[in-house]
């Protein structure tokens, strides 16, 4: 990390050369991944990186530069080039910078050696293989990341934050004759090996295996408009993608979001209350402070169907005339911060999942949402399902091939007919302009009265 005196010089120079705000983001990151694939030799990957990013704002203008170097001559050469046409100002218009950072750390985190992690992964693989006769093989891996960030800015912020994540990836491969099927679970949270030990990882592996075996001999999926029930947990990725990105300030600041100018209006069924909360204890997408040094917080985006908020970083907040919401995020020092979701979820409702299924004459039950695409401007989306089942006469009858769900965020929010009482949050990643970030996505079981399904039934 650079010295306190050098940080002060950089911030002062930025304000003297046209900036009205400047920040320094430093990081040092360690990553490791250990994997097993069937009976193959385990794979081990590890790496580390460190670097610094400097951002200078003047109104709604921005300059961003980054480097892995820490030498004063290199940093000032880059800074002078970046600000050569930015203007002039005064280095005196800034808050005093605390000498010592406010330090956040992950309490109780425990390191584990290679053999201990391999033992855990082998136990997962064995539990999956013992789940049934049609199991072909298991894939299991353990991923750990420890990132130390330090943020200093001209508003007097000086913080250091330890961000530590651990996650299991468990994928089951089932086979019966020529038919094959797969299923996957990926529990993750904040901490070291102690997080993985706190969950029933053998049960998680067995659940993945049982799900894969149920999907064997799946039938073709019907096509057309029909009711769809989305399972709880990471099914919440549906709302993350369908409307969450349209509520980020990068979309709203240009006026191009489908929700631009609709604050205070009814944009969804009154059953919908959508929240983004970066403060949930132990959750995959949680932070102590965001990547601008602002404390993470709970942001209510939609309240009983009424659009009440958005996610804003400092720069796009200026463009929108609103305060930042503790949502600025980036993959690493190579990216400037942008408002991104943290843990985004639908609040629970009064309905039971069983009631939802009983209410459907013919439709789909979708256990999980996989990757897809969305246009924040039009709200148009398409998502791929995973773990898809046919509902007939109020009963889940058989697995079908995975399908594509098609619609618009604004349209589908109006189709939320029932919201369950079984909320859970899953773990995943979000890919956007400021890189790949950890996110939680969750919901209770939700019934959509109808939507367009792209299946493969002829």
C-alpha positions, -999 to 999 in steps of 0.1 A, spaced: 0 0 0 12 35 -7 22 58 21 -1 82 38 20 112 26 19 100 -10 -19 95 -9 -22 131 4 0 144 -24 -21 126 -51 -54 139 -37 -41 174 -35 -27 173 -70 -60 161 -84 -79 190 -68 -53 215 -79 -56 203 -115 -93 205 -121 -109 180 -98 -137 188 -73 -134 152 -59 -107 125 -60 -103 90 -46 -77 63 -44 -86 26 -45 -59 1 -36 -63 -36 -34 -43 -67 -27 -61 -100 -36 -53 -137 -31 -74 -164 -49 -73 -202 -48 -93 -229 -64 -91 -267 -58 -111 -290 -79 -121 -327 -84 -136 -342 -115 -146 -378 -111 -115 -399 -104 -91 -375 -121 -61 -360 -104 -71 -329 -84 -65 -295 -100 -50 -266 -79 -49 -230 -90 -37 -200 -70 -28 -164 -77 -25 -129 -63 -25 -94 -76 -23 -59 -63 -28 -24 -78 -41 10 -74 -69 30 -92 -72 68 -91 -104 86 -101 -109 124 -104 -143 140 -109 -153 175 -120 -190 179 -121 -201 150 -143 -167 146 -160 -145 118 -149 -109 106 -154 -98 71 -142 -64 56 -143 -50 24 -128 -17 6 -125 0 -22 -106 30 1 -99 33 20 -67 62 42 -74 55 79 -69 71 89 -103 49 64 -122 17 75 -104 23 112 -110 33 107 -146 0 89 -152 -19 115 -132 -4 144 -151 -12 128 -185 -48 121 -174 -55 156 -161 -36 176 -187 -68 191 -201 -90 188 -170 -86 224 -158 -73 241 -127 -86 242 -91 -75 244 -55 -60 217 -33 -74 233 -2 -111 225 -6 -110 190 9 -117 174 43 -87 164 65 -76 128 58 -74 106 89 -39 93 95 -50 58 102 -78 40 83 -110 27 98 -104 -10 95 -130 -37 88 -121 -73 91 -137 -107 89 -138 -122 124 -131 -158 130 -119 -166 95 -98 -198 94 -73 -209 68 -71 -245 57 -44 -265 40 -47 -284 7 -52 -318 23 -81 -305 45 -99 -290 15 -94 -321 -6 -108 -342 22 -140 -320 22 -143 -322 -16 -139 -360 -16 -166 -363 11 -189 -342 -12 -181 -364 -42 -188 -396 -22 -221 -383 -9 -232 -375 -44 -222 -408 -59 -240 -427 -31 -273 -408 -38 -285 -433 -64 -276 -459 -90 -277 -436 -120 -250 -413 -108 -221 -412 -133 -196 -388 -117 -193 -357 -95 -175 -325 -100 -165 -306 -68 -144 -275 -63 -137 -251 -35 -129 -214 -43 -116 -189 -18 -109 -152 -22 -93 -127 2 -93 -91 -9 -79 -62 11 -90 -28 -2 -80 6 10 -100 37 0 -90 73 5 -108 104 -9 -110 142 -6 -141 140 16 -120 126 45 -126 89 39 -98 65 49 -110 29 52 -95 -5 49 -119 -35 43 -111 -72 43 -134 -91 19 -132 -128 23 -154 -153 4 -156 -191 3 -177 -212 -20 -184 -248 -30 -193 -257 -66 -209 -291 -67 -221 -305 -101 -237 -339 -105 -237 -360 -137 -264 -387 -140 -267 -413 -168 -292 -440 -178 -283 -456 -211 -279 -429 -236 -297 -403 -215 -277 -378 -194 -286 -350 -171 -268 -326 -148 -276 -305 -117 -256 -280 -97 -255 -263 -63 -231 -236 -52 -234 -226 -15 -211 -197 -6 -207 -170 20 -183 -147 38 -154 -163 56 -128 -190 52 -131 -228 55 -152 -224 87 -181 -212 64 -180 -245 44 -178 -265 76 -209 -247 89 -232 -260 62 -242 -296 55 -220 -300 24 -227 -337 21 -265 -330 20 -259 -303 -7 -240 -328 -28 -267 -355 -24 -294 -329 -34 -275 -320 -66 -272 -357 -74 -309 -364 -67 -319 -335 -89 -297 -347 -118 -313 -382 -116 -348 -368 -116 -340 -349 -148 -331 -381 -167 -356 -389 -195 -370 -354 -194 -397 -347 -220 -397 -319 -246 -408 -286 -231 -440 -269 -244 -439 -236 -261 -463 -206 -258 -478 -184 -231 -485 -202 -198 -483 -198 -160 -448 -201 -146 -438 -208 -110 -402 -198 -101 -386 -217 -73 -372 -199 -42 -336 -190 -37 -315 -183 -68 -347 -181 -89 -344 -145 -77 -318 -140 -104 -349 -136 -126 -358 -102 -109 -321 -93 -106 -319 -94 -144 -354 -85 -154 -356 -52 -136 -325 -48 -113 -302 -36 -140 -328 -11 -152 -327 4 -117 -290 10 -116 -280 47 -121 -258 39 -151 -291 30 -169 -312 58 -154 -287 86 -158 -289 85 -196 -328 85 -195 -326 52 -213 -340 28 -186 -375 15 -190 -381 29 -155 -367 64 -162 -391 91 -148 -414 65 -131 -404 70 -95 -435 71 -73 -456 52 -99 -471 17 -98 -447 -4 -119 -455 -38 -106 -481 -60 -89 -488 -48 -53 -474 -83 -43 -439 -71 -53 -415 -55 -28 -379 -56 -42 -350 -48 -19 -312 -46 -24 -294 -50 8 -256 -50 11 -257 -53 49 -270 -88 53 -248 -107 78 -227 -133 60 -244 -130 27 -225 -135 -5 -230 -100 -19 -226 -81 14 -200 -54 21 -190 -32 50 -183 -3 26 -188 0 -11 -159 8 -35 -163 45 -30 -159 40 8 -196 46 15 -212 23 41 -234 -4 25 -271 -1 32 -305 -15 26 -323 1 -5 -359 -5 -11 -364 -3 -49 -400 -13 -53 -425 -12 -24 -458 -30 -29 -455 -24 -66 -445 13 -64 -411 24 -77 -394 40 -47 -357 40 -53 -326 31 -74 -290 22 -69 -266 51 -74 -228 56 -74 -212 90 -69 -208 100 -105 -242 89 -119 -258 102 -87 -245 137 -97 -261 132 -131 -294 123 -115 -292 148 -87 -294 122 -59 -271 109 -32 -250 77 -37 -266 46 -21 -236 26 -10 -238 6 -41 -206 14 -61 -188 -17 -70 -160 -30 -92 -142 -63 -98 -107 -48 -91 -86 -17 -93 -87 -20 -131 -123 -7 -131 -139 25 -121 -168 20 -97 -203 18 -109 -236 13 -91 -243 -25 -90 -266 -48 -70 -254 -65 -38 -280 -89 -24 -312 -83 -43 -344 -101 -33 -382 -102 -33 -397 -100 2 -419 -130 13 -457 -130 9 -486 -150 23 -489 -178 -2 -477 -214 0 -458 -231 -28 -483 -259 -27 -512 -235 -33 -494 -221 -63 -490 -254 -79 -526 -264 -72 -538 -232 -89 -521 -241 -123 -540 -262 -148 -510 -264 -172 -477 -246 -169 -441 -248 -158 -422 -250 -125 -387 -236 -128 -363 -246 -101 -335 -222 -112 -326 -195 -136 -293 -197 -155 -276 -171 -177 -295 -149 -200 -296 -113 -214 -315 -81 -207 -317 -47 -223 -320 -20 -196 -334 4 -222 -363 -17 -234 -364 -42 -205 -365 -71 -230 -350 -102 -215 -345 -139 -222 -334 -163 -195 -325 -200 -196 -341 -223 -171 -325 -251 -151 -345 -279 -134 -377 -274 -153 -409 -294 -146 -443 -296 -162 -474 -288 -141 -506 -305 -151 -540 -303 -133 -524 -288 -102 -496 -313 -99 -459 -313 -108 -459 -343 -131 -425 -347 -149 -392 -331 -158 -390 -313 -192 -360 -300 -212 -348 -266 -201 -365 -237 -218 -361 -199 -225 -383 -174 -207 -390 -143 -227 -406 -109 -218 -399 -74 -205 -391 -64 -170 -420 -39 -167 -444 -63 -182 -435 -93 -161 -436 -73 -128 -473 -68 -134 -478 -106 -138 -467 -115 -103 -498 -132 -90 -487 -151 -59 -457 -147 -36 -446 -175 -13 -436 -176 24 -403 -195 18 -377 -168 9 -341 -179 4 -310 -162 -11 -286 -179 -35 -251 -170 -46 -238 -159 -80 -219 -134 -100 -229 -104 -121 -211 -93 -152 -212 -57 -163 -191 -26 -172 -172 -26 -139 -163 -63 -142 -175 -94 -123 -188 -89 -88 -203 -112 -62 -241 -110 -58 -268 -126 -38 -302 -131 -56 -332 -144 -38 -369 -147 -35 -397 -169 -21 -415 -191 -46 -433 -169 -71 -462 -175 -95 -463 -155 -127 -498 -156 -142 -484 -160 -177 -453 -155 -197 -438 -166 -230 -419 -199 -229 -396 -210 -256 -395 -248 -255 -385 -275 -279 -418 -294 -282 -428 -297 -319 
